[in-house]
């Protein structure tokens, strides 16, 4: 089950597919302090886990600059609490204008497994400092939370179907890369209704979790909010689905399709 929860983290990180140098950030930020969104992870028809993500103001300053605090908490629910109890917490502090991360931390408790990390991003020296050492980088590199929010502020007006984008993010032991393919527009149903969405497919690596031909699909609202509403991926046994179930404090109205 720890591998499945890791897959959820990768799904969340994949939502930030647009956060690479070739993409252009929009001038107006798509979110504000006070936003709270909730996702539920299902394994087949069973509810497996829930993630709540909040955006908050913070009195903390980094390099003399103000910051926004993003807080995510993930936990197993229902039967999965007895099979494999998970209580994970993640924090990211980002620049409210550039949306680049200053500091990231995670504290994961997954049954008997525990893991924590503290990560500082120095964008002047291009060095990431984490518990496992220092990692030099060039261009934009994020943690998976700041990735998620930066992605919602990318100008995608020039994307064509089958265009590919790249993501770079730091997670646990280094900088990782992921390729994402844009598949066009599609209506999709989630816990809050049916929405006009942009559809993407990140490349995944076969292994202990994924099948050789597994496909990961992401649907993101085609509006000013750019909120991911659904993700689905086949695994060795069954499938995982991430579904948006709650959204409040949004900067713009979230308008489902009327039928």
C-alpha positions in Angstrom: 0.0 0.0 0.0 2.9 2.4 0.6 3.6 2.1 -3.1 0.1 3.1 -3.9 0.3 6.2 -1.7 3.6 7.0 -3.5 1.7 6.7 -6.8 -0.8 9.2 -5.5 2.0 11.6 -4.7 3.3 11.2 -8.2 -0.2 11.8 -9.6 -0.3 15.0 -7.7 3.1 16.0 -8.9 2.1 15.1 -12.5 -0.7 17.7 -12.3 2.1 20.3 -12.6 3.1 19.1 -16.0 3.3 22.6 -17.5 5.9 23.9 -15.0 8.9 23.8 -17.3 10.9 26.6 -18.9 9.2 26.5 -22.3 5.9 27.3 -20.6 4.9 30.9 -19.9 3.3 31.9 -16.6 0.1 34.0 -16.7 0.3 37.4 -15.1 -2.7 36.9 -12.9 -2.4 34.1 -10.2 -5.3 31.6 -10.4 -5.7 31.1 -6.6 -5.6 32.9 -3.3 -5.1 32.4 0.4 -8.2 30.7 1.9 -8.5 28.1 -0.9 -9.2 24.5 0.2 -9.6 21.5 -2.0 -10.2 17.8 -1.2 -9.4 14.7 -3.2 -10.4 11.2 -2.6 -8.4 8.2 -3.8 -10.3 5.1 -4.8 -8.9 1.6 -5.3 -11.5 0.1 -7.6 -14.8 0.8 -5.9 -13.2 1.2 -2.4 -12.4 4.6 -0.9 -8.7 4.3 0.0 -7.4 7.7 1.0 -8.2 11.4 1.2 -6.0 14.5 0.6 -6.8 18.0 1.8 -4.8 20.9 0.4 -5.0 24.4 1.8 -3.5 27.8 0.8 -2.7 30.1 3.7 -1.1 33.4 4.4 2.0 33.1 6.7 4.0 35.6 8.7 7.2 33.7 7.8 9.5 35.4 5.3 12.2 33.9 3.1 15.2 35.9 1.9 13.2 38.9 3.1 10.2 38.0 0.9 6.7 37.2 1.8 5.4 33.8 1.1 2.2 31.7 0.7 1.9 28.5 2.7 0.6 25.4 1.0 -0.4 22.6 3.4 -1.5 19.1 2.3 -2.6 16.2 4.5 -3.1 12.7 3.2 -4.6 9.8 5.1 -6.1 6.5 4.5 -9.8 6.0 5.2 -12.3 3.3 6.0 -11.0 -0.3 5.7 -7.6 0.9 4.5 -7.0 2.3 8.0 -7.0 -1.2 9.4 -5.0 -2.7 6.5 -2.3 0.0 6.2 -2.8 3.3 8.2 -1.3 6.4 6.6 -1.0 9.9 8.1 1.2 12.1 5.8 1.7 15.9 6.0 3.4 18.1 3.5 4.2 21.9 3.6 5.5 24.2 0.8 6.3 27.9 1.1 6.2 29.7 -2.2 6.7 33.2 -3.6 3.3 34.7 -4.2 4.4 36.3 -7.5 6.8 33.8 -9.1 5.2 30.8 -7.3 8.7 29.2 -7.0 9.3 27.3 -3.8 11.5 28.6 -0.9 11.0 25.7 1.5 9.4 22.3 1.5 8.9 19.7 4.3 7.2 16.3 4.5 6.4 14.0 7.4 5.2 10.6 6.3 3.8 7.9 8.6 2.8 4.8 6.6 2.1 1.8 8.9 5.6 1.1 10.4 7.4 3.2 7.8 8.3 6.8 8.6 10.1 9.4 6.5 10.7 13.1 6.9 12.6 15.6 4.8 13.4 19.3 4.9 14.2 21.0 1.6 15.4 24.5 0.9 15.5 26.0 -2.6 18.1 28.6 -3.3 17.2 30.1 -6.6 20.1 32.6 -6.7 22.8 29.9 -6.2 20.7 27.2 -8.0 21.1 24.7 -5.2 18.6 22.5 -3.4 19.6 21.6 0.2 17.8 18.5 1.6 18.3 16.1 4.5 20.2 13.8 2.0 22.6 16.5 0.8 22.8 19.3 -1.8 21.5 19.1 -5.4 22.5 21.7 -8.0 19.8 22.6 -10.6 19.1 24.9 -13.5 15.9 26.5 -14.5 12.6 25.9 -12.7 12.5 23.0 -10.2 9.7 22.5 -7.7 8.5 20.3 -4.9 5.3 18.4 -5.9 3.1 20.9 -4.0 4.5 24.1 -5.5 4.5 22.2 -8.8 0.8 21.7 -8.6 0.1 25.3 -8.0 2.5 26.7 -10.5 0.9 24.5 -13.1 -2.4 26.2 -12.7 -0.9 29.5 -13.8 0.6 28.5 -17.1 -0.5 29.9 -20.4 -1.5 26.9 -22.4 -3.3 28.7 -25.2 -0.5 27.6 -27.7 -0.8 23.9 -26.9 -1.7 21.5 -29.7 -3.0 17.9 -29.3 -0.1 15.5 -28.8 2.3 18.3 -27.8 4.7 17.1 -25.0 5.8 19.1 -22.0 8.3 18.2 -19.3 8.2 18.5 -15.5 11.1 18.7 -13.1 10.5 18.3 -9.4 12.5 17.4 -6.3 11.2 14.5 -4.2 12.9 12.5 -1.5 16.3 11.8 -3.1 16.8 14.0 -6.1 15.5 15.8 -9.1 13.2 13.8 -11.3 11.8 14.4 -14.8 8.5 13.5 -16.3 7.0 13.8 -19.9 3.4 14.8 -20.3 1.3 14.7 -23.5 -1.6 17.0 -24.1 -4.7 15.1 -25.4 -7.2 17.9 -26.0 -10.5 18.9 -24.4 -13.0 16.6 -22.8 -16.0 16.7 -20.4 -15.4 14.7 -17.2 -17.5 13.9 -14.2 -16.1 14.2 -10.6 -17.6 14.5 -7.1 -18.6 18.1 -7.7 -20.3 17.6 -11.1 -19.3 17.5 -14.8 -16.7 20.0 -16.1 -15.2 21.1 -19.3 -11.6 19.9 -19.0 -8.1 19.8 -20.5 -6.9 16.2 -20.7 -3.2 15.1 -20.2 -1.3 11.8 -20.1 2.0 11.6 -18.2 4.5 8.9 -19.1 4.8 6.3 -16.4 7.5 3.7 -15.8 6.3 0.0 -15.6 7.3 -1.8 -12.4 5.8 -3.1 -9.2 2.8 -0.8 -9.4 2.1 -0.1 -13.1 1.4 -2.5 -16.0 3.6 -2.4 -19.1 0.9 -0.6 -21.0 -0.6 1.4 -18.1 -1.9 4.9 -18.9 -2.2 7.8 -16.5 -4.9 10.3 -17.4 -5.5 13.7 -15.8 -8.4 16.1 -16.3 -8.0 19.8 -15.4 -10.8 22.4 -15.5 -10.7 24.5 -18.7 -11.4 27.8 -16.8 -9.4 30.4 -14.8 -9.1 28.1 -11.8 -7.3 25.3 -13.7 -8.2 22.8 -10.9 -7.4 19.1 -11.5 -10.7 17.3 -11.0 -9.9 13.7 -11.8 -7.0 11.3 -12.4 -7.0 7.6 -13.3 -4.3 5.0 -13.7 -4.3 1.2 -14.1 -2.0 -0.7 -11.8 -0.9 -4.4 -11.6 -4.2 -5.3 -9.9 -7.1 -2.9 -10.5 -6.9 0.8 -10.9 -6.5 4.0 -8.8 -8.8 7.0 -9.3 -8.3 10.4 -7.8 -11.5 12.5 -7.6 -12.2 16.1 -6.6 -14.8 16.1 -3.8 -14.6 19.6 -2.2 -13.5 23.1 -3.2 -13.9 26.3 -1.3 -12.3 29.7 -1.1 -11.6 29.7 -4.8 -10.6 32.9 -6.5 -13.0 32.3 -9.4 -16.4 30.5 -9.4 -16.3 26.8 -10.2 -19.1 26.2 -12.7 -20.1 22.7 -13.6 -21.7 21.9 -17.0 -25.5 22.3 -16.8 -27.4 19.5 -18.4 
